[in-house]
Amino acid sequence: MDIMELGASMLSEKLGIDLDPSAVGSALSGLLSNAEGQIDFAGIASKMASSGDLGAIVGSWLGDGENSPISAESLSSIFGSDKLAEFADRLGTDAETATSGLADVLPQMMDKSSSGGSLLDMAGGAGGLLGAAKSLFG
C-alpha cells in the first residue's frame, strides 16, 4: 500500500465517509501535490519549518518520536482556506470536518514517509528545510 492509499484509507475511516478510495486519494493528492502532481511532503515540511511554531511540530512528524498535533488554524495557514474548502468539496463534506480529518491523517502520512527521518535528510535536515523556505520567500 503506497502512502496515498494509506492516507485515503485513514481519512475515510476517520471521517466515516463511504467514498471510493480513489476519490479520497485524488482529493488528498490535489491538496498535497506540487505543480508536477507529485506528493510534496518536503515542500510542506519546508513551509512549516519556516513558521517558528510549526517547525517543532513538523520536526516531531519527521523524527522517530511521537507526532505532535496540528490545529485546523495551522493547516489553514499552510494550505490556505480556499484549497481546504476545495479539498472538503471533493470529499463531499464541510471544510471543518475535512480539516479535522486532515489534522489527524497528515502527521501520520508524513511520519510514515520519513521513517528514521529520511524525508528530513532528503531536504538537507532542518537547516536545509529552513534554507529552502528562505530561498522561496526572499
N, CA, C and O atoms as CSV, one atom per row, in Angstrom:
chain,resi,resn,atom,element,x,y,z
A,1,MET,N,N,0.854,-1.171,0.000
A,1,MET,CA,C,0.000,0.000,0.000
A,1,MET,C,C,0.905,1.241,0.000
A,1,MET,O,O,1.766,1.383,0.869
A,2,ASP,N,N,0.708,2.134,-0.973
A,2,ASP,CA,C,1.523,3.347,-1.001
A,2,ASP,C,C,0.969,4.378,-0.024
A,2,ASP,O,O,-0.102,4.192,0.555
A,3,ILE,N,N,1.713,5.462,0.151
A,3,ILE,CA,C,1.363,6.446,1.174
A,3,ILE,C,C,0.023,7.126,0.887
A,3,ILE,O,O,-0.711,7.459,1.818
A,4,MET,N,N,-0.299,7.333,-0.379
A,4,MET,CA,C,-1.566,7.984,-0.715
A,4,MET,C,C,-2.743,7.048,-0.420
A,4,MET,O,O,-3.780,7.490,0.075
A,5,GLU,N,N,-2.580,5.761,-0.724
A,5,GLU,CA,C,-3.627,4.787,-0.399
A,5,GLU,C,C,-3.821,4.692,1.111
A,5,GLU,O,O,-4.946,4.620,1.603
A,6,LEU,N,N,-2.707,4.692,1.833
A,6,LEU,CA,C,-2.770,4.643,3.288
A,6,LEU,C,C,-3.495,5.872,3.830
A,6,LEU,O,O,-4.368,5.754,4.690
A,7,GLY,N,N,-3.132,7.054,3.324
A,7,GLY,CA,C,-3.782,8.292,3.751
A,7,GLY,C,C,-5.267,8.288,3.436
A,7,GLY,O,O,-6.084,8.702,4.258
A,8,ALA,N,N,-5.617,7.818,2.240
A,8,ALA,CA,C,-7.027,7.764,1.834
A,8,ALA,C,C,-7.813,6.826,2.745
A,8,ALA,O,O,-8.936,7.135,3.143
A,9,SER,N,N,-7.224,5.691,3.070
A,9,SER,CA,C,-7.882,4.730,3.950
A,9,SER,C,C,-8.085,5.319,5.348
A,9,SER,O,O,-9.166,5.207,5.926
A,10,MET,N,N,-7.031,5.947,5.886
A,10,MET,CA,C,-7.134,6.544,7.227
A,10,MET,C,C,-8.154,7.678,7.248
A,10,MET,O,O,-8.931,7.799,8.195
A,11,LEU,N,N,-8.154,8.511,6.200
A,11,LEU,CA,C,-9.076,9.645,6.155
A,11,LEU,C,C,-10.522,9.173,6.033
A,11,LEU,O,O,-11.407,9.698,6.710
A,12,SER,N,N,-10.764,8.186,5.174
A,12,SER,CA,C,-12.121,7.639,5.030
A,12,SER,C,C,-12.631,7.104,6.356
A,12,SER,O,O,-13.775,7.341,6.742
A,13,GLU,N,N,-11.760,6.376,7.048
A,13,GLU,CA,C,-12.139,5.805,8.341
A,13,GLU,C,C,-12.392,6.908,9.368
A,13,GLU,O,O,-13.380,6.859,10.101
A,14,LYS,N,N,-11.514,7.892,9.423
A,14,LYS,CA,C,-11.642,8.992,10.388
A,14,LYS,C,C,-12.937,9.773,10.172
A,14,LYS,O,O,-13.646,10.090,11.127
A,15,LEU,N,N,-13.241,10.079,8.906
A,15,LEU,CA,C,-14.416,10.886,8.598
A,15,LEU,C,C,-15.699,10.071,8.545
A,15,LEU,O,O,-16.795,10.631,8.570
A,16,GLY,N,N,-15.565,8.747,8.473
A,16,GLY,CA,C,-16.738,7.899,8.381
A,16,GLY,C,C,-17.488,8.086,7.074
A,16,GLY,O,O,-18.713,7.969,7.024
A,17,ILE,N,N,-16.733,8.380,6.009
A,17,ILE,CA,C,-17.366,8.599,4.707
A,17,ILE,C,C,-17.246,7.347,3.858
A,17,ILE,O,O,-16.272,6.600,3.953
A,18,ASP,N,N,-18.238,7.136,3.041
A,18,ASP,CA,C,-18.266,5.966,2.176
A,18,ASP,C,C,-18.029,6.411,0.740
A,18,ASP,O,O,-18.935,6.394,-0.093
A,19,LEU,N,N,-16.789,6.810,0.468
A,19,LEU,CA,C,-16.399,7.212,-0.882
A,19,LEU,C,C,-15.456,6.178,-1.451
A,19,LEU,O,O,-14.801,5.441,-0.713
A,20,ASP,N,N,-15.393,6.130,-2.743
A,20,ASP,CA,C,-14.416,5.296,-3.420
A,20,ASP,C,C,-13.029,5.731,-2.932
A,20,ASP,O,O,-12.715,6.921,-2.962
A,21,PRO,N,N,-12.198,4.788,-2.485
A,21,PRO,CA,C,-10.866,5.157,-2.003
A,21,PRO,C,C,-10.059,5.978,-3.013
A,21,PRO,O,O,-9.259,6.827,-2.623
A,22,SER,N,N,-10.267,5.728,-4.294
A,22,SER,CA,C,-9.523,6.504,-5.288
A,22,SER,C,C,-9.984,7.961,-5.303
A,22,SER,O,O,-9.190,8.850,-5.611
A,23,ALA,N,N,-11.255,8.222,-4.976
A,23,ALA,CA,C,-11.753,9.599,-4.904
A,23,ALA,C,C,-11.146,10.324,-3.706
A,23,ALA,O,O,-10.797,11.501,-3.799
A,24,VAL,N,N,-11.021,9.622,-2.586
A,24,VAL,CA,C,-10.396,10.213,-1.399
A,24,VAL,C,C,-8.914,10.449,-1.677
A,24,VAL,O,O,-8.368,11.493,-1.319
A,25,GLY,N,N,-8.268,9.480,-2.315
A,25,GLY,CA,C,-6.860,9.635,-2.688
A,25,GLY,C,C,-6.653,10.794,-3.638
A,25,GLY,O,O,-5.667,11.524,-3.533
A,26,SER,N,N,-7.574,10.962,-4.561
A,26,SER,CA,C,-7.499,12.073,-5.509
A,26,SER,C,C,-7.638,13.416,-4.795
A,26,SER,O,O,-6.932,14.370,-5.122
A,27,ALA,N,N,-8.541,13.492,-3.827
A,27,ALA,CA,C,-8.712,14.726,-3.048
A,27,ALA,C,C,-7.442,15.035,-2.258
A,27,ALA,O,O,-6.995,16.182,-2.218
A,28,LEU,N,N,-6.861,14.009,-1.629
A,28,LEU,CA,C,-5.611,14.195,-0.895
A,28,LEU,C,C,-4.489,14.624,-1.828
A,28,LEU,O,O,-3.728,15.543,-1.525
A,29,SER,N,N,-4.399,13.952,-2.959
A,29,SER,CA,C,-3.361,14.277,-3.935
A,29,SER,C,C,-3.482,15.716,-4.414
A,29,SER,O,O,-2.481,16.417,-4.559
A,30,GLY,N,N,-4.711,16.151,-4.657
A,30,GLY,CA,C,-4.926,17.524,-5.095
A,30,GLY,C,C,-4.448,18.539,-4.076
A,30,GLY,O,O,-4.001,19.626,-4.440
A,31,LEU,N,N,-4.539,18.191,-2.805
A,31,LEU,CA,C,-4.123,19.096,-1.737
A,31,LEU,C,C,-2.623,19.019,-1.471
A,31,LEU,O,O,-1.981,20.044,-1.238
A,32,LEU,N,N,-2.067,17.824,-1.505
A,32,LEU,CA,C,-0.692,17.607,-1.056
A,32,LEU,C,C,0.350,17.614,-2.164
A,32,LEU,O,O,1.546,17.533,-1.881
A,33,SER,N,N,-0.075,17.710,-3.417
A,33,SER,CA,C,0.865,17.604,-4.532
A,33,SER,C,C,1.384,18.958,-4.982
A,33,SER,O,O,0.763,19.998,-4.761
A,34,ASN,N,N,2.556,18.908,-5.627
A,34,ASN,CA,C,3.140,20.118,-6.198
A,34,ASN,C,C,2.629,20.302,-7.626
A,34,ASN,O,O,1.747,19.568,-8.071
A,35,ALA,N,N,3.175,21.267,-8.333
A,35,ALA,CA,C,2.722,21.580,-9.693
A,35,ALA,C,C,2.930,20.412,-10.655
A,35,ALA,O,O,2.235,20.306,-11.666
A,36,GLU,N,N,3.887,19.535,-10.341
A,36,GLU,CA,C,4.149,18.365,-11.192
A,36,GLU,C,C,3.244,17.188,-10.848
A,36,GLU,O,O,3.330,16.135,-11.479
A,37,GLY,N,N,2.372,17.361,-9.846
A,37,GLY,CA,C,1.446,16.303,-9.476
A,37,GLY,C,C,2.029,15.258,-8.549
A,37,GLY,O,O,1.445,14.188,-8.380
A,38,GLN,N,N,3.179,15.552,-7.942
A,38,GLN,CA,C,3.801,14.609,-7.021
A,38,GLN,C,C,3.558,15.064,-5.583
A,38,GLN,O,O,3.512,16.261,-5.300
A,39,ILE,N,N,3.405,14.103,-4.687
A,39,ILE,CA,C,3.222,14.443,-3.277
A,39,ILE,C,C,4.425,15.262,-2.835
A,39,ILE,O,O,5.568,14.853,-3.038
A,40,ASP,N,N,4.172,16.404,-2.238
A,40,ASP,CA,C,5.244,17.337,-1.894
A,40,ASP,C,C,5.397,17.489,-0.383
A,40,ASP,O,O,5.257,18.586,0.156
A,41,PHE,N,N,5.687,16.377,0.296
A,41,PHE,CA,C,5.887,16.454,1.735
A,41,PHE,C,C,7.079,17.339,2.085
A,41,PHE,O,O,7.048,18.044,3.094
A,42,ALA,N,N,8.130,17.309,1.261
A,42,ALA,CA,C,9.294,18.151,1.543
A,42,ALA,C,C,8.913,19.628,1.473
A,42,ALA,O,O,9.365,20.421,2.299
A,43,GLY,N,N,8.092,20.004,0.502
A,43,GLY,CA,C,7.645,21.390,0.389
A,43,GLY,C,C,6.761,21.797,1.555
A,43,GLY,O,O,6.870,22.911,2.068
A,44,ILE,N,N,5.883,20.889,1.970
A,44,ILE,CA,C,5.014,21.165,3.121
A,44,ILE,C,C,5.865,21.314,4.379
A,44,ILE,O,O,5.661,22.233,5.172
A,45,ALA,N,N,6.823,20.397,4.553
A,45,ALA,CA,C,7.705,20.464,5.722
A,45,ALA,C,C,8.521,21.750,5.707
A,45,ALA,O,O,8.722,22.370,6.751
A,46,SER,N,N,8.986,22.150,4.541
A,46,SER,CA,C,9.758,23.385,4.410
A,46,SER,C,C,8.924,24.597,4.801
A,46,SER,O,O,9.398,25.486,5.510
A,47,LYS,N,N,7.696,24.625,4.340
A,47,LYS,CA,C,6.800,25.738,4.673
A,47,LYS,C,C,6.544,25.776,6.176
A,47,LYS,O,O,6.519,26.848,6.781
A,48,MET,N,N,6.353,24.604,6.772
A,48,MET,CA,C,6.117,24.546,8.210
A,48,MET,C,C,7.361,24.962,8.989
A,48,MET,O,O,7.266,25.674,9.988
A,49,ALA,N,N,8.530,24.513,8.527
A,49,ALA,CA,C,9.776,24.830,9.224
A,49,ALA,C,C,10.059,26.325,9.216
A,49,ALA,O,O,10.705,26.840,10.128
A,50,SER,N,N,9.584,27.019,8.199
A,50,SER,CA,C,9.831,28.458,8.111
A,50,SER,C,C,8.916,29.258,9.031
A,50,SER,O,O,9.114,30.458,9.226
A,51,SER,N,N,7.921,28.592,9.589
A,51,SER,CA,C,6.999,29.237,10.530
A,51,SER,C,C,7.344,28.733,11.925
A,51,SER,O,O,7.034,27.592,12.267
A,52,GLY,N,N,7.973,29.559,12.717
A,52,GLY,CA,C,8.509,29.171,14.020
A,52,GLY,C,C,7.750,28.105,14.775
A,52,GLY,O,O,8.321,27.065,15.104
A,53,ASP,N,N,6.481,28.332,15.060
A,53,ASP,CA,C,5.710,27.394,15.868
A,53,ASP,C,C,5.517,26.047,15.179
A,53,ASP,O,O,5.506,25.003,15.832
A,54,LEU,N,N,5.368,26.075,13.865
A,54,LEU,CA,C,5.101,24.835,13.135
A,54,LEU,C,C,6.364,24.016,12.902
A,54,LEU,O,O,6.282,22.826,12.597
A,55,GLY,N,N,7.525,24.638,13.044
A,55,GLY,CA,C,8.787,23.929,12.848
A,55,GLY,C,C,8.946,22.772,13.814
A,55,GLY,O,O,9.368,21.686,13.418
A,56,ALA,N,N,8.612,22.993,15.077
A,56,ALA,CA,C,8.719,21.926,16.077
A,56,ALA,C,C,7.709,20.819,15.800
A,56,ALA,O,O,7.988,19.642,16.028
A,57,ILE,N,N,6.540,21.201,15.310
A,57,ILE,CA,C,5.507,20.206,15.004
A,57,ILE,C,C,5.970,19.301,13.874
A,57,ILE,O,O,5.914,18.078,13.996
A,58,VAL,N,N,6.430,19.895,12.771
A,58,VAL,CA,C,6.864,19.071,11.640
A,58,VAL,C,C,8.095,18.250,12.017
A,58,VAL,O,O,8.267,17.135,11.525
A,59,GLY,N,N,8.945,18.786,12.878
A,59,GLY,CA,C,10.103,18.020,13.339
A,59,GLY,C,C,9.683,16.750,14.053
A,59,GLY,O,O,10.337,15.715,13.923
A,60,SER,N,N,8.594,16.823,14.809
A,60,SER,CA,C,8.105,15.629,15.510
A,60,SER,C,C,7.567,14.595,14.525
A,60,SER,O,O,7.669,13.392,14.765
A,61,TRP,N,N,6.996,15.065,13.420
A,61,TRP,CA,C,6.459,14.138,12.424
A,61,TRP,C,C,7.575,13.427,11.674
A,61,TRP,O,O,7.441,12.260,11.305
A,62,LEU,N,N,8.668,14.131,11.453
A,62,LEU,CA,C,9.748,13.588,10.642
A,62,LEU,C,C,10.706,12.730,11.449
A,62,LEU,O,O,11.438,11.919,10.882
A,63,GLY,N,N,10.711,12.897,12.760
A,63,GLY,CA,C,11.568,12.095,13.610
A,63,GLY,C,C,10.887,10.789,13.987
A,63,GLY,O,O,9.823,10.447,13.472
A,64,ASP,N,N,11.527,10.073,14.896
A,64,ASP,CA,C,11.002,8.766,15.291
A,64,ASP,C,C,10.140,8.806,16.545
A,64,ASP,O,O,9.598,7.777,16.947
A,65,GLY,N,N,10.001,9.974,17.172
A,65,GLY,CA,C,9.197,10.084,18.388
A,65,GLY,C,C,7.721,10.228,18.074
A,65,GLY,O,O,7.272,9.998,16.951
A,66,GLU,N,N,6.981,10.616,19.105
A,66,GLU,CA,C,5.538,10.810,18.961
A,66,GLU,C,C,5.247,12.051,18.124
A,66,GLU,O,O,5.956,13.054,18.211
A,67,ASN,N,N,4.193,11.968,17.311
A,67,ASN,CA,C,3.799,13.090,16.457
A,67,ASN,C,C,3.023,14.131,17.251
A,67,ASN,O,O,2.046,13.809,17.926
A,68,SER,N,N,3.467,15.384,17.166
A,68,SER,CA,C,2.728,16.483,17.794
A,68,SER,C,C,1.478,16.777,16.977
A,68,SER,O,O,1.487,16.629,15.755
A,69,PRO,N,N,0.401,17.191,17.641
A,69,PRO,CA,C,-0.834,17.524,16.908
A,69,PRO,C,C,-0.709,18.862,16.186
A,69,PRO,O,O,0.136,19.692,16.520
A,70,ILE,N,N,-1.564,19.047,15.196
A,70,ILE,CA,C,-1.629,20.315,14.473
A,70,ILE,C,C,-3.079,20.796,14.486
A,70,ILE,O,O,-4.012,19.996,14.409
A,71,SER,N,N,-3.248,22.086,14.582
A,71,SER,CA,C,-4.600,22.655,14.639
A,71,SER,C,C,-5.141,22.928,13.241
A,71,SER,O,O,-4.389,23.017,12.271
A,72,ALA,N,N,-6.442,23.055,13.164
A,72,ALA,CA,C,-7.092,23.418,11.899
A,72,ALA,C,C,-6.608,24.787,11.435
A,72,ALA,O,O,-6.430,25.013,10.239
A,73,GLU,N,N,-6.398,25.692,12.374
A,73,GLU,CA,C,-5.909,27.033,12.039
A,73,GLU,C,C,-4.520,26.965,11.401
A,73,GLU,O,O,-4.236,27.685,10.444
A,74,SER,N,N,-3.666,26.103,11.931
A,74,SER,CA,C,-2.328,25.936,11.363
A,74,SER,C,C,-2.398,25.342,9.963
A,74,SER,O,O,-1.658,25.759,9.073
A,75,LEU,N,N,-3.287,24.367,9.766
A,75,LEU,CA,C,-3.450,23.789,8.430
A,75,LEU,C,C,-3.919,24.848,7.447
A,75,LEU,O,O,-3.499,24.856,6.289
A,76,SER,N,N,-4.775,25.728,7.899
A,76,SER,CA,C,-5.258,26.805,7.044
A,76,SER,C,C,-4.119,27.737,6.647
A,76,SER,O,O,-4.089,28.236,5.522
A,77,SER,N,N,-3.186,27.973,7.561
A,77,SER,CA,C,-2.055,28.838,7.225
A,77,SER,C,C,-1.090,28.149,6.260
A,77,SER,O,O,-0.400,28.820,5.492
A,78,ILE,N,N,-1.037,26.832,6.292
A,78,ILE,CA,C,-0.152,26.087,5.390
A,78,ILE,C,C,-0.756,25.990,3.990
A,78,ILE,O,O,-0.091,26.287,2.997
A,79,PHE,N,N,-2.008,25.576,3.921
A,79,PHE,CA,C,-2.631,25.287,2.632
A,79,PHE,C,C,-3.502,26.415,2.095
A,79,PHE,O,O,-3.692,26.530,0.884
A,80,GLY,N,N,-4.025,27.237,2.976
A,80,GLY,CA,C,-4.954,28.285,2.568
A,80,GLY,C,C,-6.385,27.780,2.649
A,80,GLY,O,O,-6.662,26.615,2.366
A,81,SER,N,N,-7.282,28.663,3.034
A,81,SER,CA,C,-8.673,28.253,3.234
A,81,SER,C,C,-9.349,27.845,1.928
A,81,SER,O,O,-10.229,26.986,1.935
A,82,ASP,N,N,-8.950,28.449,0.806
A,82,ASP,CA,C,-9.550,28.078,-0.479
A,82,ASP,C,C,-9.230,26.636,-0.853
A,82,ASP,O,O,-10.109,25.893,-1.291
A,83,LYS,N,N,-7.953,26.237,-0.678
A,83,LYS,CA,C,-7.570,24.860,-1.007
A,83,LYS,C,C,-8.239,23.864,-0.067
A,83,LYS,O,O,-8.630,22.774,-0.485
A,84,LEU,N,N,-8.368,24.238,1.193
A,84,LEU,CA,C,-9.039,23.337,2.141
A,84,LEU,C,C,-10.526,23.219,1.834
A,84,LEU,O,O,-11.106,22.145,1.996
A,85,ALA,N,N,-11.146,24.303,1.396
A,85,ALA,CA,C,-12.565,24.250,1.007
A,85,ALA,C,C,-12.744,23.368,-0.225
A,85,ALA,O,O,-13.704,22.603,-0.312
A,86,GLU,N,N,-11.821,23.475,-1.173
A,86,GLU,CA,C,-11.873,22.627,-2.375
A,86,GLU,C,C,-11.678,21.161,-1.998
A,86,GLU,O,O,-12.360,20.283,-2.527
A,87,PHE,N,N,-10.744,20.900,-1.080
A,87,PHE,CA,C,-10.496,19.556,-0.573
A,87,PHE,C,C,-11.773,18.981,0.050
A,87,PHE,O,O,-12.152,17.844,-0.233
A,88,ALA,N,N,-12.427,19.772,0.893
A,88,ALA,CA,C,-13.671,19.342,1.540
A,88,ALA,C,C,-14.755,19.065,0.513
A,88,ALA,O,O,-15.487,18.081,0.618
A,89,ASP,N,N,-14.852,19.933,-0.474
A,89,ASP,CA,C,-15.850,19.773,-1.527
A,89,ASP,C,C,-15.643,18.461,-2.275
A,89,ASP,O,O,-16.604,17.757,-2.586
A,90,ARG,N,N,-14.386,18.136,-2.560
A,90,ARG,CA,C,-14.079,16.887,-3.267
A,90,ARG,C,C,-14.427,15.664,-2.419
A,90,ARG,O,O,-14.714,14.588,-2.945
A,91,LEU,N,N,-14.398,15.849,-1.095
A,91,LEU,CA,C,-14.765,14.755,-0.189
A,91,LEU,C,C,-16.261,14.717,0.089
A,91,LEU,O,O,-16.767,13.755,0.666
A,92,GLY,N,N,-16.966,15.766,-0.322
A,92,GLY,CA,C,-18.403,15.824,-0.082
A,92,GLY,C,C,-18.751,16.137,1.360
A,92,GLY,O,O,-19.767,15.672,1.876
A,93,THR,N,N,-17.911,16.923,2.009
A,93,THR,CA,C,-18.153,17.287,3.404
A,93,THR,C,C,-17.822,18.762,3.598
A,93,THR,O,O,-17.399,19.437,2.660
A,94,ASP,N,N,-18.015,19.254,4.810
A,94,ASP,CA,C,-17.710,20.663,5.071
A,94,ASP,C,C,-16.224,20.831,5.401
A,94,ASP,O,O,-15.542,19.865,5.740
A,95,ALA,N,N,-15.736,22.058,5.298
A,95,ALA,CA,C,-14.313,22.346,5.490
A,95,ALA,C,C,-13.842,21.997,6.900
A,95,ALA,O,O,-12.730,21.498,7.074
A,96,GLU,N,N,-14.672,22.253,7.898
A,96,GLU,CA,C,-14.283,21.960,9.282
A,96,GLU,C,C,-14.045,20.466,9.484
A,96,GLU,O,O,-13.059,20.071,10.106
A,97,THR,N,N,-14.939,19.642,8.962
A,97,THR,CA,C,-14.809,18.193,9.088
A,97,THR,C,C,-13.593,17.687,8.328
A,97,THR,O,O,-12.819,16.884,8.850
A,98,ALA,N,N,-13.422,18.158,7.087
A,98,ALA,CA,C,-12.288,17.724,6.267
A,98,ALA,C,C,-10.966,18.137,6.903
A,98,ALA,O,O,-10.013,17.358,6.917
A,99,THR,N,N,-10.904,19.355,7.426
A,99,THR,CA,C,-9.671,19.849,8.036
A,99,THR,C,C,-9.353,19.088,9.318
A,99,THR,O,O,-8.187,18.817,9.605
A,100,SER,N,N,-10.371,18.745,10.083
A,100,SER,CA,C,-10.175,17.945,11.288
A,100,SER,C,C,-9.595,16.576,10.933
A,100,SER,O,O,-8.679,16.093,11.598
A,101,GLY,N,N,-10.128,15.959,9.891
A,101,GLY,CA,C,-9.602,14.673,9.437
A,101,GLY,C,C,-8.171,14.794,8.951
A,101,GLY,O,O,-7.331,13.947,9.252
A,102,LEU,N,N,-7.897,15.850,8.197
A,102,LEU,CA,C,-6.548,16.082,7.692
A,102,LEU,C,C,-5.572,16.285,8.844
A,102,LEU,O,O,-4.431,15.828,8.771
A,103,ALA,N,N,-6.001,16.961,9.903
A,103,ALA,CA,C,-5.145,17.193,11.070
A,103,ALA,C,C,-4.728,15.875,11.719
A,103,ALA,O,O,-3.648,15.793,12.304
A,104,ASP,N,N,-5.561,14.855,11.625
A,104,ASP,CA,C,-5.219,13.536,12.162
A,104,ASP,C,C,-4.363,12.720,11.199
A,104,ASP,O,O,-3.470,11.986,11.623
A,105,VAL,N,N,-4.637,12.849,9.914
A,105,VAL,CA,C,-4.019,11.989,8.909
A,105,VAL,C,C,-2.657,12.502,8.428
A,105,VAL,O,O,-1.733,11.709,8.247
A,106,LEU,N,N,-2.523,13.803,8.223
A,106,LEU,CA,C,-1.278,14.352,7.673
A,106,LEU,C,C,-0.047,14.006,8.518
A,106,LEU,O,O,0.966,13.595,7.953
A,107,PRO,N,N,-0.092,14.155,9.847
A,107,PRO,CA,C,1.092,13.786,10.629
A,107,PRO,C,C,1.491,12.324,10.430
A,107,PRO,O,O,2.677,12.005,10.350
A,108,GLN,N,N,0.496,11.438,10.349
A,108,GLN,CA,C,0.788,10.016,10.165
A,108,GLN,C,C,1.375,9.742,8.787
A,108,GLN,O,O,2.295,8.936,8.646
A,109,MET,N,N,0.839,10.418,7.768
A,109,MET,CA,C,1.355,10.220,6.411
A,109,MET,C,C,2.807,10.693,6.313
A,109,MET,O,O,3.654,10.002,5.747
A,110,MET,N,N,3.084,11.867,6.865
A,110,MET,CA,C,4.452,12.386,6.801
A,110,MET,C,C,5.392,11.545,7.648
A,110,MET,O,O,6.545,11.335,7.271
A,111,ASP,N,N,4.913,11.060,8.789
A,111,ASP,CA,C,5.717,10.205,9.647
A,111,ASP,C,C,6.086,8.912,8.920
A,111,ASP,O,O,7.239,8.482,8.951
A,112,LYS,N,N,5.104,8.302,8.271
A,112,LYS,CA,C,5.354,7.051,7.547
A,112,LYS,C,C,6.276,7.272,6.345
A,112,LYS,O,O,7.006,6.367,5.940
A,113,SER,N,N,6.237,8.481,5.778
A,113,SER,CA,C,7.094,8.803,4.634
A,113,SER,C,C,8.506,9.153,5.058
A,113,SER,O,O,9.398,9.291,4.221
A,114,SER,N,N,8.708,9.295,6.350
A,114,SER,CA,C,10.013,9.750,6.819
A,114,SER,C,C,10.585,8.826,7.876
A,114,SER,O,O,11.205,9.285,8.835
A,115,SER,N,N,10.384,7.548,7.712
A,115,SER,CA,C,10.905,6.593,8.672
A,115,SER,C,C,12.384,6.870,8.930
A,115,SER,O,O,13.191,6.893,8.001
A,116,GLY,N,N,12.723,7.077,10.173
A,116,GLY,CA,C,14.103,7.369,10.522
A,116,GLY,C,C,14.544,8.754,10.107
A,116,GLY,O,O,15.742,9.038,10.098
A,117,GLY,N,N,13.613,9.621,9.765
A,117,GLY,CA,C,13.960,10.980,9.373
A,117,GLY,C,C,14.403,11.102,7.929
A,117,GLY,O,O,15.016,12.104,7.562
A,118,SER,N,N,14.109,10.099,7.089
A,118,SER,CA,C,14.601,10.119,5.707
A,118,SER,C,C,14.102,11.316,4.914
A,118,SER,O,O,14.839,11.839,4.078
A,119,LEU,N,N,12.881,11.764,5.147
A,119,LEU,CA,C,12.371,12.938,4.440
A,119,LEU,C,C,13.154,14.173,4.866
A,119,LEU,O,O,13.465,15.032,4.040
A,120,LEU,N,N,13.468,14.262,6.141
A,120,LEU,CA,C,14.262,15.372,6.652
A,120,LEU,C,C,15.653,15.346,6.021
A,120,LEU,O,O,16.177,16.392,5.639
A,121,ASP,N,N,16.251,14.169,5.908
A,121,ASP,CA,C,17.566,14.049,5.281
A,121,ASP,C,C,17.525,14.453,3.813
A,121,ASP,O,O,18.433,15.130,3.329
A,122,MET,N,N,16.474,14.040,3.098
A,122,MET,CA,C,16.347,14.397,1.679
A,122,MET,C,C,16.317,15.901,1.494
A,122,MET,O,O,16.803,16.417,0.488
A,123,ALA,N,N,15.757,16.593,2.444
A,123,ALA,CA,C,15.634,18.046,2.341
A,123,ALA,C,C,16.833,18.760,2.954
A,123,ALA,O,O,16.828,19.987,3.062
A,124,GLY,N,N,17.862,18.013,3.357
A,124,GLY,CA,C,19.052,18.631,3.912
A,124,GLY,C,C,18.946,18.918,5.397
A,124,GLY,O,O,19.609,19.827,5.896
A,125,GLY,N,N,18.131,18.167,6.111
A,125,GLY,CA,C,17.963,18.386,7.540
A,125,GLY,C,C,17.108,19.600,7.819
A,125,GLY,O,O,16.625,20.256,6.896
A,126,ALA,N,N,16.923,19.896,9.086
A,126,ALA,CA,C,16.089,21.044,9.456
A,126,ALA,C,C,16.664,22.334,8.899
A,126,ALA,O,O,15.913,23.206,8.462
A,127,GLY,N,N,17.993,22.471,8.909
A,127,GLY,CA,C,18.625,23.665,8.345
A,127,GLY,C,C,18.375,23.767,6.854
A,127,GLY,O,O,18.167,24.860,6.326
A,128,GLY,N,N,18.396,22.627,6.173
A,128,GLY,CA,C,18.118,22.621,4.736
A,128,GLY,C,C,16.690,23.024,4.440
A,128,GLY,O,O,16.426,23.737,3.471
A,129,LEU,N,N,15.777,22.573,5.266
A,129,LEU,CA,C,14.378,22.965,5.098
A,129,LEU,C,C,14.217,24.464,5.288
A,129,LEU,O,O,13.508,25.124,4.528
A,130,LEU,N,N,14.879,24.993,6.306
A,130,LEU,CA,C,14.791,26.428,6.556
A,130,LEU,C,C,15.418,27.210,5.416
A,130,LEU,O,O,14.880,28.231,4.987
A,131,GLY,N,N,16.562,26.730,4.920
A,131,GLY,CA,C,17.215,27.404,3.799
A,131,GLY,C,C,16.354,27.381,2.554
A,131,GLY,O,O,16.266,28.376,1.835
A,132,ALA,N,N,15.717,26.247,2.298
A,132,ALA,CA,C,14.838,26.146,1.127
A,132,ALA,C,C,13.668,27.103,1.258
A,132,ALA,O,O,13.272,27.754,0.291
A,133,ALA,N,N,13.123,27.183,2.453
A,133,ALA,CA,C,11.990,28.090,2.667
A,133,ALA,C,C,12.418,29.541,2.483
A,133,ALA,O,O,11.700,30.333,1.872
A,134,LYS,N,N,13.583,29.884,3.009
A,134,LYS,CA,C,14.063,31.263,2.879
A,134,LYS,C,C,14.315,31.621,1.421
A,134,LYS,O,O,14.067,32.752,1.004
A,135,SER,N,N,14.812,30.654,0.640
A,135,SER,CA,C,15.068,30.943,-0.776
A,135,SER,C,C,13.770,31.163,-1.540
A,135,SER,O,O,13.744,31.898,-2.527
A,136,LEU,N,N,12.703,30.534,-1.090
A,136,LEU,CA,C,11.412,30.725,-1.741
A,136,LEU,C,C,10.807,32.082,-1.425
A,136,LEU,O,O,10.137,32.688,-2.260
A,137,PHE,N,N,11.053,32.551,-0.205
A,137,PHE,CA,C,10.377,33.761,0.248
A,137,PHE,C,C,11.269,34.988,0.337
A,137,PHE,O,O,10.845,36.017,0.863
A,138,GLY,N,N,12.477,34.903,-0.157
A,138,GLY,CA,C,13.265,36.114,-0.054
A,138,GLY,C,C,14.652,35.884,-0.422
A,138,GLY,O,O,15.461,36.811,-0.389
